[in-house]
Amino acid sequence: MKIVFCLILLSTHFACLAQLSVDLVSGDKITFQKANADAFKTTIKGDSVIIKQLLFDRLDGLGFDLSSNPESIRIKYELDFFQYTIDDNPSGPIGLSFWTDYKALSSSTLPDHYGSYENSFRTFNFLGFNRQSELGNFYFKSYPELKARSLEVQRNFYSGLVDDEQFKKCCPEYIKQATEFLSSDERSFESLESLSLELVFKSTIMEITYPSGTKYVRINR
């Protein structure tokens, strides 16, 4: 029992010490606290450091330290949209993404995309919205091509499904779902939720400005 308890304490201790330190192009360094370095791959391209997420670990919601004080930090996000259809078909991007404008970051913690941390500052709040759905529907209303693309993706999928003999035999509920969609009035889809679309954060760009120049950190999903 004591051995198990000690192992738990040790794993907790090392989790707290875990961090990802990344050298910026200028020679400065950014360190993300409580991040598993093995879960990310870093490369340098021009004046940017690119951090690629390899596993399920993310950097949003984590604190970070810079080796020297910058004049300013600004952040912008690339937003992706995933389409849901039937339960047995994994959701996936519809092929349209949009960038937010840069916003100044005044804290040393990245906004939290999905509420992974208690009492965290959510990304939709950082971008000026009260809820995640409000952020998503802002883009739904601002970009009509989002609705058009979603309808196209679903129409293609459901048209193939209703002609699939295997689904006709095993899953009549999916055939019913497909038939109902294909007979729907396009005007009835008035939100991301009604289109079964989910907003997903694809990339984060940190613009870090020093007296000597501006450096960028890009975090890719």
HELIX and SHEET records of a PDB file:
HELIX    1   1 LYS A    2  LEU A   17  1                                  16    
HELIX    2   2 ALA A   37  ALA A   39  5                                   3    
HELIX    3   3 THR A  123  PHE A  126  1                                   4    
HELIX    4   4 GLN A  132  SER A  142  1                                  11    
HELIX    5   5 PRO A  144  VAL A  162  1                                  19    
HELIX    6   6 GLU A  165  CYS A  170  1                                   6    
HELIX    7   7 PRO A  172  LEU A  182  1                                  11    
HELIX    8   8 GLU A  186  SER A  188  5                                   3    
SHEET    1   A 3 GLN A  19  ASP A  23  0                                        
SHEET    2   A 3 LYS A  29  GLN A  33 -1                                        
SHEET    3   A 3 PHE A  64  LEU A  66 -1                                        
SHEET    1   B 6 PHE A  40  LYS A  45  0                                        
SHEET    2   B 6 SER A  48  GLN A  53 -1                                        
SHEET    3   B 6 GLY A 213  ASN A 220  1                                        
SHEET    4   B 6 LEU A 197  TYR A 210 -1                                        
SHEET    5   B 6 SER A  72  GLN A  83 -1                                        
SHEET    6   B 6 GLY A  92  TRP A  99 -1                                        
SHEET    1   C 6 PHE A  40  LYS A  45  0                                        
SHEET    2   C 6 SER A  48  GLN A  53 -1                                        
SHEET    3   C 6 GLY A 213  ASN A 220  1                                        
SHEET    4   C 6 LEU A 197  TYR A 210 -1                                        
SHEET    5   C 6 SER A  72  GLN A  83 -1                                        
SHEET    6   C 6 LYS A 103  ALA A 104 -1                                        
END                                                                             
